[in-house]
Amino acid sequence: MATPIPKNAASFTFGEIAAACSGQLRGAAPAGEAHGVTSDSRALQPGELYVALKGEHHDGHAFLAHARQLPNGTFPSRRGSTGTPAVAR
């Protein structure tokens, strides 16, 4: 398992997230914000940005359903997720 992103309070607007990954917003306003970033869906807190990473043994996209259950989550994903604040590429 890859080392997860350490607990942090990084803040980004949804527009900044979309621009950083050359994506587009789906179901989120550009001014909306995420506070904190994690790549471990088990550690995800409401309002944090979940980064779904694909590794040799696991694909973080498989855990998007769990992450979507939290209110105000943000999910940059190459696959996207209609109706959820998400950035899709």
Secondary structure, DSSP 8 states (H G I E B T S, - for coil): ----------EEEHHHHHHHTT-EEESS-TT-EEE-EES-GGG--TT-EE---B-SS-BGGGGHHHHHTSTT-BEEESS--TTSSEEE-
